[in-house]
């Protein structure tokens, strides 16, 4: 089967269509599990406010503050 026939979809068998559908479904479920698993990491990437409370949504350069930075607060 040529690639253009495959992408057109008219020559797909039911088995091929089911394989493509479930592969895509597994990809979506895997992505959701990864996002849920690392949600704390992704939350720490974007800060809700900086130290002065002025800027919102700024990217953090260091996700884990050092102990000396925590003592100064």
C-alpha positions, -999 to +999 in steps of 0.1 A: +000+000+000+014+034-010+018+061+016-008+084-002-034+056-002-026+049+035-030+085+044-062+089+024-078+062+045-101+047+019-081+015+016-077+009+053-091-023+067-110-023+099-081-040+117-057-012+105-081+015+116-085-001+150-048-004+155-043+033+146-072+044+169-060+024+199-024+035+193-035+071+194-057+065+224-027+049+243-006+079+233-031+103+248-035+082+280+003+080+284+007+117+280-020+123+306-003+100+331+031+117+325+015+151+330-003+140+362+029+123+375+050+154+369+024+180+376+044+194+406+074+199+384+053+217+357+037+239+384+071+249+397+083+259+362+059+289+361+057+310+393+024+326+401+041+357+414+077+368+421+090+380+455+076+415+451+043+402+439+046+424+408+050+400+378+027+371+373+036+340+353+073+346+351+096+317+344+116+305+373+153+301+367+158+278+397+129+255+406+143+246+440+153+275+462+185+271+483+183+271+520+200+304+523+173+319+500+146+305+523+163+320+554+163+355+539+126+355+533 
